[in-house]
Amino acid sequence: MRIGRSPAPAIQTKVVVLTADAAFADSVRATFSASAQIGLDIVNGRLAERDGQIDVAGATVVVADVDSADESELQALERLMPRIGNWPPVVAVTQSFDGDVARRLMQMRVADFLVKPVSPVELVRTCARVAKPPAGAETTQAQIFTFLPAVGGAGVTTLAVQTAMLLLNSGARGKSSTCLVDLDFQHGSCADYLDIEPRLNLSEIEPRPERLDRQLLEVMISQHPSGLAVVAAPNRPAEMRLFDPDMVTRLLDLVSSHFDYVVFDMPRTWFSWTDSVLLGSDRLFVVSETTVPGLRHAKQLVDAIRERLGEGPQPQVIINRFVPKMFSPGLRKSDIEQAIGDAFLACIPNDYGLVREAIDRGVPLEDVKKGNKITLQLKKLVLPPGAAKTAKETADGAKKFKLSWARS
């Protein structure tokens, strides 16, 4: 979501570091003392001792060194975050990586987190990335749309691809920077649907996740002619690919910090990093089909997500390839609403021929048939009020002008 932040000092960047680790404090001093443009304020001690309070007046970035094994430290950080609000951004530093801790940090909305030992270059890059741009500029945080299948073959990839295309063309003054991320590392097909080469090299990142930065990500992003950025790995159907959740978290954090919109195409299998992805989502869609087993699986998945995420993003169920039944036997929309309950969002009409042609050509549905009923329904679900008209005008203008994609 888009966040407006309070002005930071115009003359000097101020970094506030809270730590009880003398060696880390010395490293921070050596890292930032070389620049006269950076003011460093090191606060000695533990966050729990300060009851979650710290003076951040005038700060551009806050670095909080917390002991993730100490529950009182995490609770103190939870108290600190609401007091700080949207500015300044907070970077958490922990002694070790833990999936549960990472999930809690994401819920707290920390700007980023690092694991010791932290190299000086990594610390500087992180602080620079989360820091506010020049005074008067607006900082943006990606809106994240996540599609999760309740059953196999429900058409999740089709909906994720088309949603990404809609968001791409939803900008009031041209295209919005949008990235489609295929998180099905074993059987993903986003790149195949768009007829582009997947470039995400997981084997290169996995040994050293800390190497993943903006420059490396740029190399591993595939570009569709429409301007859509795609993060997808080559298929390895014969391999069971289990990855360090730290690597996945870093990848997703990096992507979400550099685009206006991010769309996740999730695998059906639940991994150690799935909770973190779902918790970071602004919209969470569970996709199923019009069958009794499909509806049951969707309801079970909704219940499981609500139990695991608590007050996190609420799942909404989309029934794909729906064919209305008037007088013939079969499930009707009223049956679906009754089976799913308050999590039911909408039905997507069935048009198999249109979808198949779009996939075979590697193009959006709108390129095959303007104003098709699938796209019209998706617009209602994913675009904010008034944006549907803007998206249509942008798409029409694309016929006259070929827009190239750029991301500063």
C-alpha positions as MATLAB code, in Angstrom:
seq = 'MRIGRSPAPAIQTKVVVLTADAAFADSVRATFSASAQIGLDIVNGRLAERDGQIDVAGATVVVADVDSADESELQALERLMPRIGNWPPVVAVTQSFDGDVARRLMQMRVADFLVKPVSPVELVRTCARVAKPPAGAETTQAQIFTFLPAVGGAGVTTLAVQTAMLLLNSGARGKSSTCLVDLDFQHGSCADYLDIEPRLNLSEIEPRPERLDRQLLEVMISQHPSGLAVVAAPNRPAEMRLFDPDMVTRLLDLVSSHFDYVVFDMPRTWFSWTDSVLLGSDRLFVVSETTVPGLRHAKQLVDAIRERLGEGPQPQVIINRFVPKMFSPGLRKSDIEQAIGDAFLACIPNDYGLVREAIDRGVPLEDVKKGNKITLQLKKLVLPPGAAKTAKETADGAKKFKLSWARS';
ca = [
       0.000    0.000    0.000;
       1.087    3.594   -0.574;
       2.500    5.251    2.504;
       3.179    8.971    2.957;
       6.020    9.647    5.342;
       7.002   12.654    7.393;
       9.881   14.790    6.151;
      13.385   13.685    7.113;
      16.266   16.095    7.724;
      17.298   17.829    4.501;
      20.989   18.215    5.335;
      22.081   15.036    7.044;
      20.983   11.421    7.171;
      20.648   10.216   10.751;
      20.960    6.541   11.667;
      19.900    5.492   15.177;
      21.292    2.144   16.310;
      20.148    0.367   19.456;
      22.426   -2.484   20.534;
      23.884   -4.183   23.590;
      26.565   -5.847   21.451;
      29.828   -3.898   21.784;
      31.384   -5.577   18.757;
      28.383   -4.722   16.596;
      28.457   -1.130   17.852;
      32.152   -0.832   16.884;
      31.389   -2.245   13.438;
      28.558    0.265   12.954;
      30.816    3.169   13.961;
      33.474    2.082   11.511;
      30.875    1.650    8.763;
      29.167    5.049    9.023;
      31.909    7.310   10.391;
      33.561    7.685    6.984;
      30.712    9.830    5.644;
      30.165   13.378    6.901;
      26.632   13.238    5.517;
      25.603   10.501    7.941;
      24.907   11.249   11.570;
      25.168    8.207   13.833;
      23.473    7.867   17.203;
      24.291    4.624   19.031;
      22.039    3.789   21.972;
      23.646    1.208   24.239;
      21.491   -1.423   25.900;
      18.658   -3.820   25.259;
      15.285   -2.768   23.872;
      13.464   -4.687   26.620;
      15.224   -2.561   29.237;
      13.752    0.538   27.645;
      10.228   -0.933   27.578;
      10.028   -0.540   23.831;
      10.878    3.187   23.911;
      13.670    4.943   22.062;
      14.187    8.517   20.854;
      13.896    8.508   17.051;
      13.421   12.261   16.567;
      14.999   13.309   13.273;
      16.058    9.755   12.435;
      16.143    8.543    8.837;
      16.650    4.877    9.741;
      16.463    2.943   13.030;
      18.540   -0.220   13.435;
      17.307   -2.358   16.331;
      19.615   -5.174   17.471;
      17.299   -7.606   19.273;
      17.833  -11.022   20.798;
      15.279  -13.122   18.879;
      15.554  -15.892   21.483;
      14.329  -13.491   24.193;
      10.548  -13.097   24.122;
      10.759   -9.840   26.088;
      12.919   -8.337   23.344;
      10.392   -9.220   20.631;
       7.542   -7.867   22.729;
       9.469   -4.634   23.250;
       9.908   -4.314   19.486;
       6.179   -4.936   19.036;
       5.492   -2.019   21.392;
       8.007    0.199   19.637;
       6.661   -0.191   16.100;
       3.212    1.419   16.660;
       4.872    4.333   18.453;
       7.191    4.977   15.530;
       4.435    4.630   12.924;
       5.308    4.934    9.232;
       8.517    6.871    9.713;
      11.395    6.248   10.258;
      11.789    2.722    8.856;
      13.105    0.101   11.272;
      15.703   -2.523   10.382;
      15.820   -5.422   12.854;
      19.090   -7.313   13.427;
      18.933  -10.787   14.988;
      21.504  -13.387   16.042;
      20.023  -16.196   13.930;
      17.249  -16.836   11.450;
      14.003  -18.410   12.600;
      10.851  -18.771   10.490;
       8.512  -17.901   13.371;
      10.539  -14.809   14.235;
      10.577  -13.728   10.576;
       6.800  -14.036   10.488;
       6.442  -11.880   13.604;
       8.787   -9.253   12.174;
       6.690   -9.092    9.026;
       3.552   -8.659   11.128;
       5.266   -5.791   12.953;
       5.947   -4.193    9.541;
       9.679   -3.763   10.044;
      11.246   -2.421    6.864;
      13.821   -5.243    6.718;
      15.759   -7.616    8.936;
      19.350   -8.839    8.899;
      21.052  -11.808   10.519;
      24.458  -11.570   12.186;
      27.193  -11.451   11.183;
      26.186   -8.366    9.181;
      28.753   -7.113    6.699;
      29.254   -3.320    6.467;
      28.233   -3.304    2.800;
      25.037   -5.202    3.555;
      24.129   -2.832    6.379;
      24.712    0.274    4.267;
      22.730   -1.126    1.331;
      19.835   -2.060    3.568;
      19.701    1.335    5.256;
      19.939    3.096    1.895;
      17.122    0.984    0.447;
      14.643    1.570    3.257;
      15.532    5.239    3.742;
      13.237    7.993    2.497;
      14.026    9.602   -0.864;
      14.664   13.377   -1.044;
      12.260   15.605    0.906;
       8.891   16.014   -0.759;
       9.052   12.685   -2.588;
       6.531    9.974   -1.884;
       7.594    6.512   -0.789;
       5.645    3.528   -2.016;
       5.214    0.041   -0.708;
       4.006   -2.667   -3.061;
       0.444   -3.836   -2.919;
       0.630   -7.627   -2.850;
      -1.983   -9.901   -4.437;
      -1.618  -13.606   -3.640;
      -3.385  -16.470   -5.422;
      -3.491  -19.816   -3.600;
      -5.019  -22.977   -5.135;
      -7.482  -25.054   -3.126;
      -7.343  -27.891   -5.674;
      -5.106  -28.805   -8.581;
      -6.001  -27.440  -11.999;
      -8.202  -24.630  -10.684;
      -6.646  -22.070  -13.047;
      -4.630  -20.125  -10.475;
      -1.866  -19.225  -12.921;
      -4.344  -17.859  -15.468;
      -5.934  -15.602  -12.851;
      -2.553  -14.489  -11.477;
      -1.238  -13.632  -14.954;
      -4.355  -11.696  -15.952;
      -4.438   -9.849  -12.623;
      -0.815   -8.794  -13.094;
      -1.656   -7.506  -16.569;
      -4.608   -5.515  -15.247;
      -2.515   -3.955  -12.486;
       0.252   -3.170  -14.976;
      -2.171   -1.105  -17.060;
      -3.996    0.523  -14.153;
      -1.766    3.592  -13.820;
      -3.325    7.007  -14.331;
      -0.295    8.204  -16.323;
       0.996    5.123  -18.049;
       1.945    1.734  -16.726;
       2.386    0.843  -13.066;
       5.515   -1.154  -12.255;
       4.240   -4.682  -11.707;
       5.972   -7.971  -10.985;
       4.513  -11.478  -11.268;
       6.309  -13.995   -9.021;
       5.913  -17.726   -9.636;
       6.487  -19.405   -6.276;
       5.786  -22.902   -7.578;
       9.471  -23.702   -7.964;
       8.793  -27.299   -9.023;
       5.842  -27.074  -11.436;
       5.435  -23.339  -12.088;
       4.083  -22.296  -15.484;
       3.876  -18.484  -15.442;
       6.806  -18.188  -17.855;
       5.255  -20.804  -20.158;
       1.903  -18.993  -20.159;
       3.662  -15.779  -21.204;
       6.079  -17.472  -23.616;
       9.195  -16.071  -21.952;
      12.349  -17.672  -20.589;
      12.477  -18.175  -16.782;
      15.684  -16.668  -15.430;
      15.563  -17.142  -11.655;
      18.629  -19.225  -10.760;
      17.828  -20.602   -7.326;
      20.954  -22.755   -7.124;
      23.072  -19.603   -7.383;
      21.209  -17.793   -4.607;
      20.656  -20.625   -2.130;
      24.261  -21.095   -0.866;
      24.499  -17.381    0.024;
      21.093  -15.687    0.259;
      22.741  -12.477    1.465;
      24.163  -12.006   -2.061;
      20.686  -11.323   -3.381;
      20.423   -7.596   -4.061;
      18.772   -5.340   -6.622;
      21.481   -5.856   -9.236;
      21.335   -9.649   -9.020;
      17.544   -9.556   -9.062;
      17.594   -7.498  -12.272;
      19.591  -10.261  -13.939;
      17.038  -12.861  -12.868;
      13.899  -10.962  -13.927;
      12.272  -11.979  -17.205;
      10.577   -9.240  -19.213;
       7.321   -9.720  -21.125;
       6.783   -7.450  -24.171;
       3.862   -5.824  -22.333;
       6.251   -4.442  -19.704;
       5.379   -6.999  -17.038;
       8.326   -8.170  -14.922;
       8.291  -11.897  -14.132;
      10.293  -13.792  -11.505;
      10.182  -17.490  -12.358;
      12.550  -20.449  -12.103;
      12.968  -23.185  -14.732;
      10.813  -26.238  -14.060;
      12.365  -29.200  -12.283;
       9.424  -31.664  -12.198;
      11.540  -34.606  -11.015;
      12.988  -32.714   -8.023;
      11.389  -32.005   -4.661;
      12.695  -28.475   -4.209;
      12.901  -27.373   -0.588;
      14.618  -24.047   -0.021;
      15.887  -22.128    2.969;
      13.034  -19.828    4.039;
      15.609  -17.070    4.518;
      16.313  -17.141    0.778;
      12.633  -16.984   -0.138;
      11.941  -14.209    2.372;
      14.824  -12.116    1.051;
      13.671  -12.618   -2.527;
      10.106  -11.546   -1.778;
      11.172   -8.603    0.365;
      13.436   -7.340   -2.415;
      10.729   -7.676   -5.053;
       8.064   -5.972   -2.962;
      10.334   -2.993   -2.257;
      10.897   -2.164   -5.932;
       7.461   -2.460   -7.556;
       4.066   -0.796   -7.182;
       2.251   -4.124   -7.475;
       3.376   -7.702   -6.848;
       1.305  -10.776   -7.744;
       2.224  -14.150   -6.224;
       1.265  -17.423   -7.920;
       1.453  -19.893   -5.033;
       1.949  -23.677   -5.107;
      -0.656  -25.906   -3.516;
       1.931  -27.466   -1.179;
       2.423  -25.613    2.115;
       6.092  -24.816    2.793;
       7.921  -23.324    5.778;
       7.841  -19.899    4.084;
       4.147  -19.971    3.088;
       2.942  -18.297    6.283;
       5.298  -15.374    5.722;
       4.053  -14.849    2.164;
       0.409  -14.937    3.199;
       0.980  -12.589    6.139;
       2.614  -10.038    3.859;
      -0.306  -10.028    1.397;
      -2.782   -7.185    0.991;
      -5.280   -9.389   -0.874;
      -5.362  -13.166   -0.458;
      -7.400  -15.192   -2.948;
      -8.153  -18.907   -2.583;
      -9.037  -20.324   -6.010;
     -11.205  -23.411   -6.499;
     -13.551  -25.013   -9.017;
     -17.278  -25.717   -9.233;
     -17.297  -29.202   -7.767;
     -18.351  -30.497   -4.371;
     -14.781  -31.637   -3.512;
     -13.462  -28.286   -4.752;
     -15.806  -26.347   -2.488;
     -14.943  -28.558    0.488;
     -11.219  -28.083   -0.061;
     -11.685  -24.319   -0.374;
     -13.620  -24.132    2.898;
     -11.033  -26.291    4.675;
      -8.195  -24.128    3.366;
      -9.936  -20.926    4.460;
     -10.412  -22.339    7.966;
      -6.761  -23.427    8.132;
      -5.509  -20.007    7.007;
      -7.687  -18.191    9.530;
      -6.395  -20.429   12.295;
      -2.743  -19.958   11.324;
      -2.787  -16.235   10.499;
      -5.171  -15.025   13.171;
      -5.740  -11.315   12.537;
      -3.706  -11.404    9.324;
      -5.143  -10.902    5.819;
      -8.472  -12.659    5.404;
      -8.748  -15.214    2.569;
     -11.393  -14.659   -0.099;
     -12.599  -17.534   -2.271;
     -12.834  -17.250   -6.055;
     -14.616  -20.011   -7.961;
     -13.062  -20.240  -11.411;
     -14.604  -21.443  -14.689;
     -18.148  -21.092  -13.371;
     -21.044  -21.967  -15.698;
     -24.443  -20.678  -14.466;
     -27.113  -23.345  -14.063;
     -30.683  -22.302  -14.734;
     -32.751  -25.426  -15.204;
     -30.093  -28.108  -15.719;
     -28.718  -30.062  -12.748;
     -25.497  -28.896  -11.114;
     -24.141  -26.482   -8.522;
     -25.636  -23.012   -8.551;
     -24.152  -19.812   -7.183;
     -26.440  -20.020   -4.149;
     -25.006  -23.485   -3.398;
     -21.490  -22.080   -3.553;
     -22.326  -19.179   -1.238;
     -23.866  -21.570    1.267;
     -20.881  -23.950    1.161;
     -18.148  -21.304    1.455;
     -19.850  -18.837    3.767;
     -18.577  -15.297    4.349;
     -15.242  -16.016    2.632;
     -16.921  -16.329   -0.785;
     -15.934  -13.455   -3.086;
     -17.000  -14.137   -6.672;
     -17.264  -16.536   -9.585;
     -15.136  -16.176  -12.716;
     -17.022  -17.074  -15.935;
     -15.860  -20.007  -18.039;
     -14.352  -19.356  -21.489;
     -11.965  -22.204  -22.120;
     -11.361  -21.393  -25.780;
     -10.344  -17.808  -25.031;
      -7.971  -18.806  -22.223;
      -6.377  -21.563  -24.305;
      -5.693  -19.191  -27.210;
      -4.184  -16.565  -24.895;
      -1.893  -19.162  -23.307;
      -0.806  -20.583  -26.664;
       0.037  -17.086  -27.928;
       1.622  -15.901  -24.668;
      -0.554  -12.773  -24.512;
      -3.178  -11.283  -22.146;
      -6.834  -12.211  -22.638;
      -7.559   -8.644  -23.747;
      -5.222   -9.081  -26.736;
      -7.351  -11.998  -27.897;
     -10.767  -10.490  -27.187;
     -11.331   -6.968  -25.925;
     -13.832   -6.621  -23.105;
     -14.082  -10.366  -22.464;
     -16.157  -11.443  -19.490;
     -13.226  -12.937  -17.555;
     -11.231   -9.707  -17.598;
     -14.299   -7.639  -16.754;
     -14.965   -9.745  -13.664;
     -11.312   -9.623  -12.550;
     -11.310   -5.829  -12.865;
     -14.138   -5.657  -10.363;
     -12.176   -7.790   -7.924;
      -8.655   -6.374   -8.064;
      -8.804   -2.782   -9.286;
      -9.749    0.032   -6.904;
     -12.939    2.018   -7.654;
     -12.497    4.180  -10.727;
      -9.345    2.390  -11.874;
     -11.160    0.136  -14.352;
     -11.778    3.067  -16.682;
      -8.147    4.160  -16.405;
      -6.963    0.635  -17.188;
      -9.158    0.527  -20.295;
      -7.920    3.909  -21.524;
      -4.311    2.849  -21.011;
      -4.868   -0.409  -22.866;
      -6.486    1.438  -25.779;
      -3.601    3.873  -25.902;
      -1.141    0.999  -26.117;
      -2.417    0.325  -29.625;
      -1.035    3.676  -30.760;
       2.107    3.927  -28.677;
       4.535    1.157  -27.811;
       5.517    1.670  -24.182;
       8.798    0.400  -22.829;
       9.192   -0.690  -19.225;
      11.581    1.156  -16.962;
      12.209    1.031  -13.242;
      14.425    3.494  -11.485;
];
